[in-house]
Amino acid sequence: MTRRVGGLVWIHPDAPPVFPPCEHALSEPDGLLAAGGDLSPERLISAYRQGIFPWYQTGQPILWWSPDPRAVLFPDAIRISRSLRQSLRSNALSISIDRAFEHVVRACADPRPSQSGPTWITDEMLDAYCRLHALGVAHSVEVWREGRLVGGLYGLGIGAAFFGESMFSRVNDASKVALVWLSRQLLAWGYQLIDCQISSTHLQRLGAVDLPRAEFLRLLATATALPGQAGGGWAFDPGFHPLQEP
């Protein structure tokens, strides 16, 4: 139950979780593939497996994207600057995983100083990703200082791929610390890639690269076919620290 309007595929909410091929995405705006549908766990998991993600604002229909190029961080390629290494060694910060998922998503949804307009993390999106978290698909990394949540990130783990959704930081380097902890743990678990969706200077400094969409989709198909970490809540390996030698 889909229809094409003005070159864009519209998906009925009751339609099966099937999407057009990613190469049918528009070039302007870059990567817009389809609209409509719903945010059910089945449709979201199907979308991410195919290299598609939802991104829209309040008042808009659900919009599905597969941009070209695609920003990717390989877990073994994360760059750790001298100052970030100092933050990772700091005893002032403590790190957890899957301890405060909803709080992390809500913090990511808070307006940023440089942001104008409404956030893209709508209440509908929050509910959808909390359902995925309850299913053991969505995960968060939290950074704490003196018992206060000061940074973190969240995303989805499917097979041996992690799909980063958003991050936030309330103190210097907090989101970077979360990403380093996650990437090094994913590397130890045999994960192949972290999908960062759209490139930014911040991500590039941490080692993310832009891949042509076709190459990304090939790597993604391989990664999602591999076994990932067992379902349910994640936990860091006993004694794990990202600065330890393998």
C-alpha positions in Angstrom: 0.0 0.0 0.0 2.2 2.7 -1.3 1.8 5.5 -3.8 4.1 7.9 -5.6 3.4 11.7 -5.3 5.6 14.2 -7.0 8.4 11.7 -7.3 8.3 10.6 -3.7 6.9 7.3 -2.4 4.2 7.5 0.3 3.8 4.5 2.6 0.5 3.7 4.2 0.7 3.1 7.9 -0.7 -0.4 7.5 1.7 -1.3 4.6 4.3 -4.0 5.2 7.7 -2.7 6.4 9.1 -2.5 2.8 10.9 0.4 1.3 11.9 1.5 -2.2 15.5 0.7 -3.2 17.9 3.3 -1.7 19.2 4.3 -5.1 15.7 5.8 -5.7 16.3 8.4 -3.1 16.1 12.1 -4.2 19.3 14.0 -4.8 17.5 17.2 -3.6 17.0 17.1 -0.7 19.8 14.6 -0.5 18.7 11.1 0.4 14.9 11.7 0.9 13.5 8.3 -0.1 9.9 8.0 1.2 7.3 9.5 3.5 4.6 8.1 5.7 4.3 4.7 7.3 4.8 4.4 11.1 7.5 4.0 13.7 6.7 0.4 14.7 9.6 -1.7 15.8 9.2 -3.9 12.7 9.4 -1.0 10.3 12.3 0.7 12.1 14.4 -2.4 12.2 13.7 -3.1 8.5 14.6 0.4 7.6 18.0 0.4 9.5 18.9 -3.0 8.0 18.5 -1.4 4.6 20.4 1.8 5.4 17.3 4.0 5.9 16.5 6.1 8.9 13.6 8.4 9.9 14.2 12.2 10.3 11.5 14.8 10.5 10.1 17.5 12.7 6.8 18.1 14.5 4.1 18.9 12.0 5.8 16.9 9.2 5.0 13.4 8.0 7.5 10.7 8.9 10.3 11.2 6.4 12.7 8.3 5.5 16.3 9.0 4.4 19.3 7.3 2.8 21.8 10.1 2.0 24.8 9.8 -0.3 27.5 9.9 0.8 27.1 8.2 4.2 29.2 9.0 7.3 30.7 5.9 8.9 33.0 5.4 11.9 34.9 2.1 11.9 35.4 1.1 15.5 39.2 0.5 15.1 39.7 3.9 13.5 38.5 6.3 16.2 40.9 9.1 16.8 41.7 10.1 20.4 43.4 13.4 20.8 45.7 14.2 23.7 43.0 16.3 25.5 40.4 13.6 25.0 42.8 11.0 26.3 43.1 13.1 29.5 39.3 13.2 29.8 39.2 9.4 29.4 41.7 9.0 32.2 39.8 11.4 34.5 38.4 9.9 37.7 35.7 12.7 37.6 33.6 10.9 35.0 32.0 7.5 35.2 30.5 5.6 32.3 27.6 3.2 32.0 25.7 1.5 29.3 21.9 1.0 29.1 21.4 2.5 32.6 19.3 5.6 31.7 18.1 5.2 28.1 15.1 7.5 28.2 17.0 10.2 30.0 19.7 10.1 27.4 17.1 10.5 24.5 15.4 13.3 26.3 18.7 15.1 26.9 19.5 14.7 23.2 16.2 16.2 22.4 16.9 19.4 24.4 17.5 22.4 22.2 21.1 23.3 21.6 22.4 26.9 21.9 23.0 26.9 18.1 19.7 25.3 17.2 16.7 27.2 15.9 13.3 25.6 15.5 11.8 22.5 17.0 13.9 19.4 17.7 13.7 16.4 15.4 13.4 14.0 18.4 9.6 14.2 18.7 7.5 12.5 21.4 6.6 10.0 18.8 10.3 9.3 18.1 11.0 9.0 21.9 8.3 6.5 22.4 9.4 4.5 19.3 13.1 4.2 20.4 12.1 3.4 24.0 10.1 0.5 22.6 13.2 -0.6 20.7 15.2 -0.3 23.9 12.7 -2.5 25.7 13.2 -5.1 22.9 17.0 -5.0 23.4 17.6 -3.3 20.1 18.3 0.3 21.1 21.1 1.1 23.5 22.5 4.1 25.3 25.9 5.1 26.8 25.8 7.5 29.8 28.5 9.8 31.2 28.1 10.8 34.8 29.8 13.3 37.1 29.0 13.4 40.8 25.9 11.4 40.1 24.6 13.8 37.4 24.1 12.8 33.8 26.4 15.1 31.8 26.7 13.3 28.4 25.8 10.3 26.4 24.5 8.9 23.1 22.0 6.4 21.9 21.5 4.2 18.8 20.5 0.8 17.6 22.5 -2.5 17.5 21.5 -4.8 14.6 23.8 -7.7 13.8 27.4 -6.4 14.0 26.5 -2.8 13.1 25.6 0.0 15.4 23.5 2.9 14.1 24.2 6.1 16.0 21.2 8.4 16.4 22.2 11.3 18.6 24.6 12.5 21.4 24.7 15.3 23.9 27.3 16.9 26.2 26.8 19.1 29.2 30.5 19.2 30.1 33.6 19.3 28.0 34.3 16.1 26.0 31.4 14.1 27.6 29.9 13.0 24.3 33.3 12.2 22.9 34.1 10.0 25.9 30.8 8.2 25.4 31.6 7.5 21.8 35.1 6.2 22.6 33.8 3.9 25.2 31.2 2.6 22.8 33.5 2.2 19.8 36.2 0.4 21.7 33.7 -2.0 23.3 32.1 -2.6 19.9 35.5 -3.4 18.5 36.1 -6.0 21.2 32.7 -7.5 20.4 33.5 -7.8 16.7 31.3 -5.0 15.4 32.1 -3.8 11.9 30.9 -0.3 11.7 29.1 2.6 13.4 26.7 4.4 11.1 26.9 8.2 11.7 24.4 9.1 9.0 25.5 12.6 8.0 29.0 13.9 8.3 30.1 16.8 10.5 33.4 18.4 11.5 32.9 17.0 15.0 32.6 13.4 13.7 35.4 13.8 11.1 37.8 14.8 13.9 36.9 11.6 15.7 37.7 9.5 12.6 34.4 9.3 10.7 34.7 9.1 6.9 32.2 9.6 4.1 31.5 6.5 2.0 29.5 6.4 -1.3 26.1 5.0 -0.5 26.6 1.9 -2.6 29.7 1.0 -0.7 28.1 1.7 2.7 25.1 -0.6 1.8 27.5 -3.4 0.8 29.3 -3.2 4.1 26.0 -2.8 6.0 24.6 -6.0 4.4 27.7 -7.9 5.6 27.7 -6.4 9.1 24.0 -7.0 9.8 24.3 -10.6 8.7 26.8 -11.3 11.4 25.9 -12.1 15.0 26.0 -9.1 17.4 25.9 -8.8 21.1 23.2 -10.9 22.7 19.8 -9.1 23.1 18.6 -7.4 26.2 20.5 -4.7 28.1 24.2 -4.4 27.3 27.0 -4.2 29.8 30.6 -3.3 29.4 33.0 -6.3 29.7 34.3 -6.8 33.2 37.4 -4.7 33.7 37.0 -3.0 30.3 38.5 0.4 29.7 38.9 2.0 26.3 42.6 2.9 26.8 43.6 -0.6 27.7 45.7 -2.4 25.1 43.8 -5.3 23.4 
